[in-house]
Amino acid sequence: CLASKRHEMGVVSIQSHPVDHNIFASGSYDEILSLWDQRNPRKPLQELSVGGGVWRIKWNCKHPEIIGLACMHGGFKIVNVSSNSVIASYNQHQSLAYGLDWYPDDMRMELESDLYTGLLASCSFYDHSLHLWTCKNSF
């Protein structure tokens, strides 16, 4: 067993990569998304400050370089791990960003005119709401 204390606050989300089983992502109240390789877990492969505690991580199965995040006070973010950047945000909830998932029939996330598109479901805490929204962003 090897423990890491790289995050500076509580770690609240971990998700394995959908294709490369050596890779996983972790998220924390410290607002950092970290990407790890289990073969060398002493130091993350990359880190990205996403502007909110990373409560939920969800990889896109069709495009495994894309991750959806629920970032508590920072809303929802879509991250391209290949460029280590936030490529889209969704801030229409009136409360803590608590959970999200890619819509199962839309995992194809079609590449149309240099735009990634995908349907996501997101939920928030105090406003008791569920939203369906489309992610479109060029990069």
C-alpha positions in Angstrom: 0.0 0.0 0.0 1.2 3.5 -0.9 -0.5 6.5 0.4 -0.4 10.0 -1.1 -1.1 13.2 0.6 -0.7 15.3 -2.5 -4.2 16.9 -2.1 -4.3 19.6 0.5 -7.9 19.0 1.5 -10.3 16.0 1.7 -10.4 13.8 -1.4 -14.0 13.2 -2.3 -13.9 11.6 -5.8 -11.9 9.0 -7.6 -12.6 7.5 -11.0 -10.7 5.0 -13.1 -10.0 5.8 -16.8 -12.5 4.0 -19.1 -9.8 2.5 -21.4 -6.3 2.7 -19.7 -6.7 0.8 -16.5 -3.4 2.2 -15.1 -4.8 5.8 -15.1 -7.3 7.3 -12.6 -8.4 10.8 -11.6 -8.9 12.2 -8.2 -10.7 15.3 -7.0 -10.7 17.2 -3.7 -12.1 20.1 -1.8 -8.8 21.7 -2.7 -10.3 22.4 -6.1 -7.6 20.3 -7.9 -8.3 17.6 -10.4 -5.3 15.2 -10.4 -4.5 12.5 -13.0 -2.5 9.5 -11.7 -0.7 6.5 -13.1 -0.9 3.6 -10.6 2.5 2.3 -11.8 4.1 5.5 -10.3 1.7 6.9 -7.7 4.1 9.1 -5.9 3.4 12.1 -8.1 0.4 12.9 -10.3 0.8 12.9 -14.1 -0.9 16.3 -14.1 -2.9 18.6 -12.0 -5.5 21.3 -12.9 -7.1 23.9 -10.7 -10.8 23.9 -11.6 -12.2 26.6 -9.4 -14.4 24.5 -7.1 -14.2 21.4 -4.9 -14.2 18.4 -7.2 -17.2 16.5 -5.8 -17.8 14.2 -8.8 -15.7 13.0 -11.7 -17.1 11.2 -14.8 -15.0 10.2 -17.8 -16.7 10.2 -21.2 -16.4 6.5 -22.4 -16.4 7.3 -26.1 -13.8 10.1 -25.8 -11.6 9.1 -22.9 -9.6 12.4 -23.0 -12.8 14.2 -21.8 -13.9 14.3 -18.2 -17.0 15.9 -16.7 -16.7 17.4 -13.2 -19.2 18.6 -10.6 -17.2 21.4 -8.8 -19.5 22.3 -5.9 -19.5 26.2 -5.7 -17.6 26.3 -9.1 -20.4 24.8 -11.2 -19.9 22.0 -13.7 -16.7 21.8 -15.9 -15.7 19.7 -18.9 -12.0 19.1 -19.0 -9.8 17.9 -21.9 -7.0 16.0 -20.1 -4.9 15.9 -23.3 -4.6 19.7 -23.1 -5.0 19.8 -19.3 -7.7 22.6 -19.7 -11.3 23.4 -19.0 -13.1 23.4 -22.4 -16.6 24.1 -21.2 -18.6 25.2 -18.1 -22.2 25.0 -17.0 -23.4 27.3 -14.2 -27.2 27.3 -14.5 -27.9 25.6 -11.2 -28.6 27.9 -8.2 -26.8 25.6 -5.7 -23.8 23.3 -5.1 -22.8 21.3 -8.2 -23.2 17.8 -6.8 -23.4 15.2 -9.5 -23.3 14.6 -13.3 -23.3 11.9 -15.9 -23.0 11.6 -19.6 -26.4 10.7 -21.1 -26.0 6.9 -22.0 -27.4 7.2 -25.6 -25.2 10.2 -26.3 -21.8 8.6 -25.3 -20.9 8.9 -29.0 -20.2 12.7 -28.4 -20.1 13.3 -32.1 -17.4 15.4 -33.5 -19.2 17.9 -35.8 -17.5 21.0 -37.3 -14.7 20.9 -34.7 -17.2 21.0 -31.9 -17.5 18.3 -29.2 -21.1 17.8 -28.3 -22.6 15.7 -25.6 -25.7 15.5 -23.5 -25.2 15.6 -19.8 -27.4 15.3 -16.7 -26.4 17.4 -13.7 -27.9 17.8 -10.3 -27.5 20.3 -7.5 -28.1 20.2 -3.7 -30.1 23.0 -2.2 -32.3 23.8 -5.2 -33.3 20.1 -5.6 -32.9 20.3 -9.4 -31.8 18.1 -12.3 -30.8 19.7 -15.6 -30.1 18.1 -19.0 -27.7 20.2 -21.1 -25.5 20.0 -24.1 -21.8 20.5 -24.1 -20.5 22.3 -27.2 -17.0 23.8 -27.3 -14.3 24.2 -29.9 -10.7 23.8 -29.0 
